[in-house]
Amino acid sequence: MAKDKKAAPKKAAAKAEAYKPLTKTQILQALAEKTKLNRKDVALVLDELAGIIADSLKQGEKASFTLPGLIKIEKQFVPAKEGQKNVPDPFHPGKTIDRPAKPAHYKIKVKALKALKDMA
């Protein structure tokens, strides 16, 4: 029985490691087979979709792009942060550190929509 108890976690770990995400080539091939389109046409559609997303996100500070039912991509402006001196170090109690200033930048958030959440 001792062998069975040790073998069970190894099998579960092996199953978890066995799945690998699809590569771009595999995605293109699967889409081409299911849509009966040429693989080059599918690649062109995906490239154009990336271009449309990029154009949508360039529209302003609160720009967004929604792929209906799947994801929503939002661009958010993050203002500059001033540097801080003598901040308590969370990893070394009793010591202090200096945090450098951070320039203003944009952050991209990707949210899963209901249909995607229901797939899980």
Phi, psi and omega per residue, in radians:
M1 nan -0.531 -3.126
A2 -1.082 -0.605 3.127
K3 -1.171 -0.671 3.139
D4 -1.116 -0.699 -3.133
K5 -1.149 -0.655 3.135
K6 -1.314 -0.547 -3.089
A7 -1.288 -0.570 -3.090
A8 -1.037 -0.851 3.121
P9 -1.112 -0.583 3.139
K10 -1.156 -0.680 3.117
K11 -1.150 -0.725 3.130
A12 -1.133 -0.710 3.116
A13 -1.160 -0.659 3.136
A14 -1.142 -0.672 3.119
K15 -1.171 -0.678 -3.129
A16 -1.152 -0.646 -3.120
E17 -1.403 -0.339 -3.045
A18 -1.183 -0.575 -3.100
Y19 -1.382 2.267 3.055
K20 -2.156 2.446 3.113
P21 -1.102 2.655 3.140
L22 -1.174 2.517 3.057
T23 -1.453 2.948 3.124
K24 -1.048 -0.727 3.132
T25 -1.077 -0.738 3.135
Q26 -1.167 -0.667 3.098
I27 -1.115 -0.809 3.120
L28 -1.042 -0.754 -3.127
Q29 -1.126 -0.774 -3.132
A30 -1.119 -0.763 3.114
L31 -1.128 -0.687 3.132
A32 -1.105 -0.730 -3.142
E33 -1.173 -0.761 -3.074
K34 -1.280 -0.573 -3.126
T35 -1.652 -0.138 -3.103
K36 1.035 0.548 3.065
L37 -1.767 2.839 3.045
N38 -1.159 2.480 -3.129
R39 -1.051 -0.613 3.113
K40 -1.154 -0.633 3.104
D41 -1.161 -0.714 3.106
V42 -1.116 -0.736 3.116
A43 -1.092 -0.691 3.112
L44 -1.112 -0.732 3.120
V45 -1.086 -0.786 3.136
L46 -1.137 -0.689 3.100
D47 -1.119 -0.720 3.112
E48 -1.169 -0.629 3.087
L49 -1.093 -0.728 3.088
A50 -1.080 -0.687 3.100
G51 -1.147 -0.699 3.111
I52 -1.137 -0.722 3.098
I53 -1.085 -0.790 3.131
A54 -1.063 -0.763 3.118
D55 -1.109 -0.687 3.135
S56 -1.131 -0.688 -3.096
L57 -1.324 -0.252 3.114
K58 -1.485 -0.034 -3.007
Q59 -1.254 -0.372 -3.134
G60 2.935 -3.026 -3.080
E61 -1.155 -0.612 -3.111
K62 -1.963 0.668 -3.127
A63 -1.209 2.667 3.102
S64 -2.642 2.871 3.081
F65 -2.426 2.340 3.124
T66 -2.097 2.226 2.974
L67 -1.703 1.770 -2.922
P68 -0.821 2.217 3.097
G69 1.423 -0.229 -3.067
L70 -1.969 -1.181 -3.049
I71 -2.432 2.746 2.996
K72 -2.227 2.219 -3.138
I73 -1.909 2.162 -3.098
E74 -2.137 2.517 3.068
K75 -1.876 2.249 3.140
Q76 -2.191 2.411 3.100
F77 -1.459 2.290 3.074
V78 -1.978 2.045 -3.101
P79 -1.191 2.841 3.125
A80 -1.134 2.593 3.087
K81 -2.073 2.360 3.126
E82 -1.298 2.722 3.075
G83 -1.217 2.731 3.132
Q84 -2.215 2.455 3.115
K85 -1.966 2.596 3.083
N86 0.960 0.863 3.076
V87 -1.563 2.355 3.120
P88 -1.005 2.324 -3.141
D89 -1.409 2.067 -3.097
P90 -1.205 -0.329 -3.101
F91 -1.672 -0.312 3.139
H92 -2.324 1.526 -3.105
P93 -0.965 2.399 3.137
G94 1.648 -0.261 3.130
K95 -1.813 2.761 3.098
T96 -2.135 2.746 3.130
I97 -2.331 2.868 3.032
D98 -1.889 2.254 3.107
R99 -1.726 2.278 -3.141
P100 -1.276 2.773 3.082
A101 -1.207 2.608 3.101
K102 -2.063 2.284 3.126
P103 -1.261 2.833 3.068
A104 -1.143 2.527 -3.139
H105 -2.740 3.044 3.084
Y106 -1.865 2.532 3.120
K107 -2.072 2.431 3.115
I108 -1.842 2.228 3.082
K109 -2.017 2.376 3.087
V110 -2.051 2.116 -3.116
K111 -1.960 2.380 3.055
A112 -1.402 2.328 3.099
L113 -1.610 3.028 -2.977
K114 -0.955 -0.814 -3.098
A115 -1.067 -0.661 3.123
L116 -1.219 -0.711 3.116
K117 -1.097 -0.658 -3.137
D118 -1.200 -0.366 3.131
M119 -1.243 -0.444 -3.052
A120 -1.321 nan nan
